[in-house]
């Protein structure tokens, strides 16, 4: 059961980062990032947009902490690590 909460927190963290990253990418470049998943083709700019898009994950993290879903909060932290690796190596 705890593993499912960890996976839920990780997936929610990645989805929130991707959605807000797409909004940031659209705002900065006025290119539609969801058309053929173009956001993954822009390298450094997509990494910056997704890392800025990870800022709302802080609110998601504190929401899970206040609801005492500690494993989901750990999943959000894991999503931060995954995003950091994407920015570093992507």
C-alpha positions in Angstrom: 0.0 0.0 0.0 2.8 2.4 0.8 4.5 1.7 -2.6 1.3 2.8 -4.3 1.3 6.0 -2.4 4.9 6.6 -3.3 4.1 6.0 -7.0 1.0 8.2 -6.8 3.1 11.1 -5.4 5.8 10.6 -8.0 3.3 10.6 -10.9 1.4 13.6 -9.6 4.6 15.5 -9.2 5.8 14.7 -12.7 2.4 15.5 -14.2 2.2 18.9 -12.4 5.7 19.7 -13.5 5.0 18.8 -17.1 1.8 20.8 -17.3 3.2 23.9 -15.7 6.4 23.4 -17.7 4.3 23.4 -20.9 2.6 26.6 -19.8 6.0 28.3 -19.1 7.4 27.0 -22.5 4.3 28.4 -24.3 4.7 31.7 -22.5 8.4 32.0 -23.3 8.5 30.8 -26.9 4.9 31.1 -28.2 5.3 27.6 -29.7 2.7 24.9 -28.9 4.7 22.4 -26.8 2.1 19.7 -26.9 2.0 19.5 -30.7 3.9 16.2 -31.5 5.5 16.6 -28.0 7.9 19.3 -29.3 8.9 20.2 -25.8 11.2 17.2 -25.7 13.0 18.4 -28.8 14.2 21.7 -27.5 16.9 20.4 -25.1 18.0 23.2 -22.7 14.9 25.3 -23.0 12.6 22.4 -22.2 14.7 21.5 -19.2 14.5 25.1 -17.9 10.7 25.2 -18.5 10.1 21.9 -16.7 12.4 22.8 -13.8 10.5 26.1 -13.4 7.3 24.1 -13.8 8.3 22.1 -10.8 7.8 25.0 -8.4 4.1 24.2 -7.8 5.2 20.8 -6.6 6.2 22.5 -3.3 2.5 23.1 -2.7 1.7 19.5 -3.6 4.4 18.4 -1.2 2.9 20.5 1.7 -0.6 19.3 0.8 0.5 15.7 1.3 2.3 16.6 4.5 -0.8 18.2 5.9 -2.9 15.2 5.1 -0.2 13.0 6.7 0.4 11.1 3.5 4.1 10.8 4.1 4.8 8.3 1.3 3.1 10.5 -1.3 5.2 13.4 -0.1 8.3 11.2 -0.6 7.0 10.5 -4.1 6.9 14.3 -4.8 10.5 14.5 -3.6 11.4 11.6 -5.9 9.8 13.5 -8.8 12.1 16.4 -8.0 15.0 14.1 -8.3 13.8 12.7 -11.6 13.3 16.2 -12.9 16.7 17.2 -11.8 18.2 14.3 -13.6 16.3 15.2 -16.7 17.6 18.8 -16.6 21.1 17.6 -15.9 21.3 14.9 -18.5 18.6 15.9 -21.0 
